Amino acid sequence: MIGRLNHVAIAVPDLEAAAAQYRETLGAKVNPPQDEPDHGVTVVFIELPNTKIELLYPLGDNSPITGFLEKNPSGGIHHICYEVDDILAARDKLMEKGARVLGTGEPKIGAHGKPVLFLHPKDFQGTLVELEQV
C-alpha cells in the first residue's frame, strides 16, 4: 500500500538557522519558506537525491508545532511521510485494520498541493505518519 518515503519532517526552533545549516554546512538545495496556514506551519523543503527533509516552524498561535517544540526545545523529528496511490483507499484499509486517522478523517491539501492524512503515532510505534497521494 505505501510507496516511497516522501519526506522526513523536522520541527525546528529557528527556521532560518536550520535552513542555513543545510544549505551552507551540508551543501543541500534549500527551497524558500512557504506558509501553510491550514496546517499552522511554515515549511522549508530540503531536496535530496532520494527524498526530502521538511523543516517545520510554527505559524500562528495555534500551531501544533508549538507544543512539540515546548517538549523538545532543540527541535527533532516530527513525522515521516509515505506516498500512496489512492489516499481514500489507503485510509479505508488502514481504518479497517484499526489505525486511527487524525482530524476529521478527510484529506487536506498539503505543502505539495496534494491530499494528505495523518495517522495516530500510538498506532505506528510512536511515530506520527503522514500519507500523501501521488
Backbone as a chain_set.jsonl record, in Angstrom:
{"seq": "MIGRLNHVAIAVPDLEAAAAQYRETLGAKVNPPQDEPDHGVTVVFIELPNTKIELLYPLGDNSPITGFLEKNPSGGIHHICYEVDDILAARDKLMEKGARVLGTGEPKIGAHGKPVLFLHPKDFQGTLVELEQV", "coords": {"N": [[0.826, -1.19, 0.0], [1.859, 1.345, 0.937], [4.059, 3.634, -0.646], [7.044, 5.098, -1.82], [9.303, 6.756, 0.48], [8.432, 9.978, 1.127], [9.138, 12.322, 2.575], [11.019, 13.368, 5.507], [10.054, 15.004, 8.353], [11.187, 17.695, 10.277], [10.884, 19.422, 13.213], [11.799, 22.711, 14.02], [13.427, 25.178, 16.085], [14.436, 27.536, 15.06], [13.98, 28.614, 12.044], [15.379, 29.929, 9.94], [18.089, 29.578, 10.696], [18.277, 26.788, 10.686], [17.745, 26.2, 7.98], [19.911, 27.51, 6.805], [21.997, 25.975, 7.832], [21.622, 23.491, 6.544], [21.957, 24.349, 3.897], [24.498, 25.729, 3.829], [26.345, 24.276, 5.45], [25.886, 21.548, 4.898], [25.554, 21.598, 2.179], [23.177, 21.334, 0.731], [20.3, 21.552, -1.484], [18.16, 24.085, -0.839], [14.903, 25.048, -0.528], [12.765, 28.003, -0.741], [11.047, 29.414, 2.171], [7.652, 28.465, 2.87], [4.417, 29.375, 3.783], [1.931, 27.499, 5.409], [-1.037, 27.861, 6.177], [-3.356, 26.293, 6.748], [-2.326, 24.168, 8.088], [-0.918, 25.255, 10.114], [1.825, 25.859, 10.008], [5.081, 26.961, 8.917], [7.023, 25.96, 6.25], [10.098, 24.589, 5.025], [11.537, 23.044, 2.349], [14.068, 20.692, 1.896], [15.914, 19.464, -0.645], [16.909, 16.252, -1.502], [18.81, 13.642, -3.158], [17.27, 11.251, -3.047], [14.997, 11.697, -1.511], [13.19, 14.044, 0.595], [13.788, 16.561, 3.092], [11.758, 18.089, 5.438], [11.59, 21.066, 6.957], [9.994, 22.297, 9.782], [8.22, 24.987, 11.185], [6.528, 26.889, 13.678], [3.466, 28.484, 12.756], [1.471, 30.993, 13.549], [-0.647, 31.242, 16.507], [-1.888, 28.849, 17.227], [-0.447, 26.682, 16.36], [0.392, 23.279, 15.811], [3.025, 22.642, 16.076], [4.134, 24.239, 18.009], [3.608, 23.136, 20.587], [5.065, 20.769, 20.328], [7.681, 21.786, 20.123], [7.87, 22.969, 22.631], [8.089, 20.748, 24.255], [10.345, 19.667, 23.151], [12.79, 21.524, 23.004], [15.079, 21.905, 21.418], [14.275, 21.037, 19.004], [13.426, 18.422, 16.604], [12.746, 15.184, 15.075], [9.603, 15.167, 13.646], [7.581, 13.934, 12.022], [7.094, 11.267, 9.599], [6.669, 10.877, 6.081], [4.868, 8.999, 3.801], [4.272, 7.987, 0.452], [1.194, 7.323, -1.249], [-0.91, 5.675, -3.633], [-3.694, 6.021, -3.78], [-5.335, 7.902, -1.667], [-7.778, 7.786, -0.271], [-8.555, 5.087, -0.485], [-6.38, 3.97, 0.85], [-6.733, 5.105, 3.392], [-9.214, 3.944, 4.132], [-8.565, 1.21, 4.179], [-6.585, 1.161, 6.176], [-8.083, 2.053, 8.379], [-9.87, -0.081, 8.603], [-8.099, -1.946, 9.567], [-7.691, -1.012, 12.069], [-6.211, 1.304, 12.504], [-5.887, 4.696, 13.508], [-7.043, 7.677, 12.102], [-6.07, 11.002, 12.139], [-7.737, 14.113, 12.983], [-10.565, 15.021, 10.998], [-10.643, 12.844, 9.395], [-10.864, 13.227, 6.769], [-9.017, 14.0, 3.843], [-6.64, 16.715, 3.711], [-5.26, 19.427, 1.841], [-1.858, 19.32, 1.315], [1.546, 20.612, 1.737], [2.692, 20.152, -0.729], [0.661, 20.517, -2.452], [-1.017, 18.379, -2.694], [-3.366, 15.792, -1.655], [-3.368, 14.943, 1.816], [-3.096, 12.907, 4.783], [-2.961, 12.287, 8.318], [-1.727, 9.82, 10.558], [-2.357, 8.297, 13.715], [0.221, 8.464, 16.132], [0.434, 6.514, 18.164], [-0.395, 4.212, 16.988], [1.624, 3.479, 15.344], [4.219, 2.703, 16.386], [4.933, 4.917, 17.973], [5.409, 6.91, 16.145], [4.457, 9.686, 14.27], [2.68, 9.481, 11.336], [2.459, 10.584, 8.063], [0.443, 10.447, 5.196], [0.655, 10.865, 1.73], [-0.975, 11.505, -1.241], [0.084, 10.482, -4.431]], "CA": [[0.0, 0.0, 0.0], [2.675, 2.563, 0.944], [5.092, 3.732, -1.668], [8.343, 5.573, -1.369], [9.389, 7.771, 1.517], [8.366, 11.295, 0.504], [9.988, 13.219, 3.353], [11.113, 13.313, 6.964], [9.793, 16.352, 8.837], [11.908, 18.045, 11.492], [10.468, 20.686, 13.826], [12.99, 23.488, 14.365], [13.138, 26.408, 16.82], [14.907, 28.686, 14.28], [13.877, 28.151, 10.658], [16.463, 30.494, 9.133], [19.346, 28.933, 11.076], [18.241, 25.397, 10.222], [17.872, 26.215, 6.522], [21.293, 27.885, 6.509], [22.865, 24.836, 8.142], [21.51, 22.522, 5.45], [22.492, 24.948, 2.677], [25.907, 26.115, 3.913], [27.179, 23.247, 6.054], [25.708, 20.265, 4.219], [25.553, 21.796, 0.732], [21.915, 20.845, 0.16], [19.419, 22.5, -2.158], [17.162, 24.528, 0.134], [13.84, 25.846, -1.147], [12.321, 29.117, 0.114], [9.96, 29.103, 3.11], [6.267, 28.648, 2.425], [3.434, 29.293, 4.858], [0.83, 26.554, 5.235], [-1.964, 28.25, 7.247], [-4.281, 25.213, 7.106], [-1.62, 23.216, 8.942], [-0.303, 26.002, 11.192], [3.283, 25.771, 9.933], [5.887, 27.435, 7.806], [7.888, 24.843, 5.891], [11.193, 24.719, 4.07], [11.91, 21.722, 1.865], [15.449, 20.429, 1.528], [15.862, 18.412, -1.668], [17.982, 15.268, -1.517], [18.669, 12.806, -4.355], [16.301, 10.166, -2.915], [13.826, 12.103, -0.722], [13.247, 15.437, 1.04], [13.655, 16.902, 4.5], [10.843, 19.207, 5.603], [11.765, 21.798, 8.204], [8.712, 22.83, 10.25], [8.29, 26.066, 12.166], [5.157, 27.307, 13.994], [2.816, 29.613, 12.092], [0.272, 31.344, 14.308], [-0.694, 30.873, 17.92], [-2.446, 27.517, 17.441], [0.334, 25.717, 15.603], [0.71, 22.029, 16.511], [4.472, 22.555, 16.263], [4.475, 24.957, 19.236], [3.634, 22.169, 21.682], [6.184, 19.859, 20.087], [8.922, 22.49, 20.473], [7.911, 23.161, 24.089], [8.578, 19.474, 24.812], [11.641, 19.39, 22.53], [13.222, 22.879, 22.658], [16.108, 21.9, 20.37], [13.658, 20.508, 17.793], [13.535, 16.978, 16.44], [11.906, 14.576, 14.044], [8.182, 15.327, 13.952], [6.826, 12.878, 11.354], [7.588, 10.759, 8.319], [5.608, 10.895, 5.085], [4.91, 7.981, 2.76], [3.377, 8.2, -0.68], [0.194, 6.302, -1.57], [-1.557, 5.936, -4.92], [-5.089, 6.436, -3.572], [-5.371, 8.214, -0.242], [-9.036, 7.334, 0.331], [-8.473, 3.628, -0.364], [-5.405, 3.7, 1.915], [-7.397, 5.453, 4.653], [-10.232, 2.947, 4.455], [-7.892, -0.048, 4.526], [-5.939, 1.345, 7.472], [-9.115, 2.102, 9.409], [-10.345, -1.459, 8.764], [-7.077, -2.651, 10.347], [-7.663, -0.431, 13.405], [-5.41, 2.529, 12.602], [-6.664, 5.916, 13.711], [-6.708, 8.821, 11.27], [-6.254, 12.216, 12.927], [-8.638, 15.122, 12.425], [-11.888, 14.566, 10.572], [-10.521, 11.66, 8.554], [-10.889, 13.663, 5.369], [-7.726, 14.576, 3.459], [-6.422, 18.141, 3.499], [-4.213, 19.665, 0.852], [-0.586, 19.534, 1.991], [2.51, 21.587, 1.232], [2.998, 19.876, -2.133], [-0.555, 20.697, -3.23], [-1.651, 17.065, -2.853], [-4.097, 15.37, -0.458], [-2.608, 14.291, 2.887], [-3.735, 12.49, 6.032], [-2.01, 11.904, 9.366], [-2.113, 8.639, 11.332], [-2.013, 8.44, 15.127], [1.521, 7.864, 16.432], [0.333, 5.329, 19.027], [-0.664, 3.049, 16.145], [2.802, 3.236, 14.497], [5.419, 2.667, 17.201], [5.252, 6.236, 18.48], [5.778, 7.799, 15.043], [3.384, 10.313, 13.504], [2.825, 9.13, 9.925], [1.68, 11.326, 7.072], [0.277, 9.826, 3.875], [0.436, 11.844, 0.662], [-1.35, 10.895, -2.525], [0.954, 10.89, -5.542]], "C": [[0.87, 1.252, 0.0], [3.736, 2.478, -0.138], [6.373, 4.264, -1.056], [8.214, 6.589, -0.232], [9.402, 9.132, 0.831], [9.257, 12.295, 1.244], [10.006, 12.835, 4.82], [10.98, 14.754, 7.434], [10.478, 16.573, 10.18], [11.402, 19.393, 11.983], [11.722, 21.406, 14.298], [12.608, 24.762, 15.114], [13.56, 27.675, 16.071], [14.99, 28.243, 12.82], [15.029, 28.66, 9.799], [17.794, 29.806, 9.429], [19.392, 27.493, 10.576], [18.417, 25.321, 8.71], [19.306, 26.542, 6.12], [22.244, 26.724, 6.777], [22.819, 23.791, 7.033], [22.156, 23.055, 4.17], [24.012, 25.113, 2.755], [26.809, 25.014, 4.456], [27.107, 21.935, 5.288], [25.657, 20.378, 2.699], [24.3, 21.318, 0.027], [21.19, 21.963, -0.582], [18.268, 22.823, -1.209], [16.158, 25.426, -0.584], [13.415, 26.978, -0.21], [11.194, 28.689, 1.061], [8.6, 29.294, 2.457], [5.341, 28.449, 3.622], [2.328, 28.328, 4.457], [-0.192, 26.824, 6.347], [-2.926, 27.144, 7.671], [-3.657, 24.203, 8.055], [-0.893, 23.915, 10.089], [1.219, 25.968, 11.19], [3.827, 26.598, 8.771], [6.868, 26.307, 7.521], [8.993, 25.292, 4.942], [11.551, 23.293, 3.657], [13.369, 21.706, 1.435], [15.396, 19.264, 0.549], [17.114, 17.546, -1.616], [17.795, 14.382, -2.745], [17.547, 11.762, -4.257], [15.052, 10.504, -2.11], [13.951, 13.583, -0.39], [13.274, 15.469, 2.571], [12.725, 18.108, 4.536], [11.115, 19.835, 6.963], [10.444, 22.465, 8.55], [8.934, 23.891, 11.312], [6.861, 26.541, 12.427], [4.708, 28.524, 13.201], [1.522, 29.891, 12.847], [0.298, 30.774, 15.715], [-1.155, 29.442, 18.17], [-1.686, 26.426, 16.691], [0.585, 24.449, 16.419], [2.206, 21.891, 16.784], [4.909, 23.261, 17.547], [4.594, 23.989, 20.414], [4.79, 21.192, 21.552], [7.496, 20.523, 20.512], [9.006, 22.811, 21.965], [8.451, 21.91, 24.773], [9.987, 19.147, 24.327], [12.246, 20.723, 22.071], [14.313, 22.956, 21.588], [15.551, 21.456, 19.029], [13.812, 19.0, 17.736], [12.612, 16.474, 15.356], [10.453, 14.632, 14.493], [7.34, 14.231, 13.312], [7.569, 12.391, 10.115], [6.405, 10.679, 7.369], [5.862, 9.848, 4.021], [3.93, 8.348, 1.65], [2.416, 7.022, -0.821], [-0.454, 6.684, -2.9], [-2.953, 6.525, -4.759], [-5.287, 6.654, -2.081], [-6.652, 7.737, 0.434], [-9.05, 5.819, 0.506], [-7.501, 3.248, 0.757], [-6.026, 3.979, 3.279], [-8.382, 4.366, 5.066], [-9.609, 1.628, 4.874], [-7.23, 0.048, 5.899], [-6.957, 1.372, 8.601], [-9.716, 0.723, 9.658], [-9.401, -2.271, 9.64], [-6.914, -2.062, 11.747], [-6.811, 0.815, 13.566], [-6.33, 3.735, 12.731], [-6.129, 7.034, 12.823], [-7.002, 10.068, 12.097], [-7.174, 13.203, 12.212], [-9.976, 14.515, 12.061], [-11.84, 13.253, 9.804], [-10.567, 11.977, 7.076], [-9.544, 14.301, 5.022], [-7.778, 16.1, 3.374], [-5.369, 18.263, 2.412], [-2.934, 20.039, 1.607], [0.309, 20.521, 1.27], [2.889, 21.366, -0.231], [1.773, 20.041, -3.03], [-1.311, 19.408, -3.479], [-2.367, 16.679, -1.567], [-3.201, 14.618, 0.531], [-3.524, 13.912, 4.045], [-2.633, 12.171, 7.03], [-2.598, 10.747, 10.169], [-1.571, 8.758, 12.748], [-0.691, 7.751, 15.445], [1.444, 6.62, 17.318], [0.06, 4.061, 18.231], [0.543, 2.658, 15.297], [4.099, 3.444, 15.274], [5.883, 4.051, 17.646], [5.623, 7.251, 17.413], [4.533, 8.35, 14.367], [3.662, 10.049, 12.038], [1.901, 9.996, 9.099], [1.609, 10.489, 5.812], [-0.005, 10.928, 2.883], [0.125, 11.116, -0.619], [-0.433, 11.417, -3.625], [0.134, 11.129, -6.791]], "O": [[0.666, 2.139, -0.83], [4.231, 1.406, -0.485], [6.736, 3.927, 0.071], [7.161, 7.191, -0.023], [10.297, 9.409, 0.032], [10.032, 13.023, 0.625], [9.152, 12.097, 5.31], [11.709, 15.63, 6.968], [10.369, 15.757, 11.095], [11.477, 20.39, 11.264], [12.604, 20.797, 14.902], [11.578, 25.366, 14.815], [13.101, 28.768, 16.401], [15.946, 27.583, 12.413], [15.595, 27.901, 9.013], [18.544, 29.488, 8.507], [20.428, 27.032, 10.096], [19.157, 24.472, 8.213], [19.855, 25.928, 5.205], [23.196, 26.516, 6.024], [23.856, 23.266, 6.627], [22.819, 22.312, 3.447], [24.731, 24.687, 1.851], [27.926, 24.837, 3.968], [28.126, 21.286, 5.052], [25.711, 19.365, 2.002], [24.349, 20.938, -1.143], [21.427, 23.147, -0.346], [17.499, 21.941, -0.827], [16.529, 26.441, -1.174], [13.679, 26.916, 0.99], [10.479, 27.724, 0.79], [8.418, 30.165, 1.607], [5.469, 27.48, 4.371], [1.853, 28.337, 3.321], [-0.221, 26.105, 7.346], [-3.281, 27.065, 8.847], [-4.365, 23.468, 8.744], [-0.312, 23.249, 10.947], [1.841, 26.038, 12.249], [3.133, 26.887, 7.796], [7.476, 25.76, 8.441], [8.837, 26.239, 4.171], [11.832, 22.443, 4.501], [13.835, 22.585, 0.71], [14.886, 18.195, 0.883], [18.236, 18.049, -1.679], [16.709, 14.375, -3.324], [16.935, 11.422, -5.27], [14.136, 9.686, -2.028], [14.729, 14.299, -1.021], [12.841, 14.531, 3.24], [12.886, 19.042, 3.751], [10.896, 19.207, 7.999], [9.839, 23.124, 7.704], [9.739, 23.712, 12.226], [6.056, 26.595, 11.496], [5.47, 29.47, 13.0], [0.581, 29.099, 12.782], [1.14, 29.946, 16.063], [-0.847, 28.873, 19.217], [-2.238, 25.359, 16.421], [0.95, 24.532, 17.592], [2.606, 21.101, 17.64], [5.946, 22.918, 18.115], [5.578, 24.027, 21.153], [5.422, 20.83, 22.545], [8.323, 19.902, 21.178], [10.106, 22.914, 22.508], [9.187, 22.004, 25.755], [10.734, 18.439, 25.001], [12.221, 21.028, 20.878], [14.447, 23.983, 20.923], [16.259, 21.489, 18.023], [14.268, 18.374, 18.693], [11.809, 17.218, 14.795], [10.118, 14.192, 15.593], [6.477, 13.652, 13.973], [8.528, 13.008, 9.652], [5.274, 10.444, 7.794], [6.931, 9.809, 3.412], [2.887, 8.951, 1.901], [2.774, 5.876, -0.55], [-0.537, 7.862, -3.248], [-3.348, 7.419, -5.508], [-5.394, 5.693, -1.319], [-6.618, 7.326, 1.594], [-9.506, 5.319, 1.535], [-7.763, 2.32, 1.521], [-5.869, 3.191, 4.212], [-8.382, 3.922, 6.214], [-10.073, 0.994, 5.821], [-7.31, -0.889, 6.694], [-6.729, 0.786, 9.659], [-10.039, 0.386, 10.797], [-9.831, -3.168, 10.365], [-6.098, -2.546, 12.531], [-6.701, 1.337, 14.675], [-7.409, 3.782, 12.138], [-4.929, 7.304, 12.794], [-8.074, 10.176, 12.693], [-7.362, 13.132, 10.997], [-10.462, 13.606, 12.734], [-12.873, 12.62, 9.585], [-10.338, 11.11, 6.233], [-8.993, 15.059, 5.821], [-8.798, 16.692, 3.02], [-4.668, 17.298, 2.105], [-2.93, 20.955, 2.43], [-0.107, 21.182, 0.318], [3.355, 22.29, -0.898], [1.829, 19.744, -4.224], [-2.153, 19.344, -4.375], [-2.021, 17.178, -0.496], [-2.391, 13.776, 0.143], [-4.577, 14.513, 4.253], [-1.514, 11.828, 6.648], [-3.801, 10.698, 10.426], [-0.465, 9.256, 12.96], [-0.491, 6.592, 15.08], [2.313, 5.753, 17.226], [0.26, 2.956, 18.736], [0.513, 1.638, 14.608], [4.956, 4.239, 14.888], [7.083, 4.325, 17.689], [6.1, 8.339, 17.734], [3.66, 7.593, 13.941], [4.748, 10.352, 11.544], [0.713, 10.125, 9.396], [2.602, 9.888, 5.403], [-0.806, 11.824, 3.149], [0.861, 10.223, -1.038], [-0.2, 12.62, -3.742], [0.687, 11.479, -7.834]]}, "num_chains": 1, "name": "protein.A"}
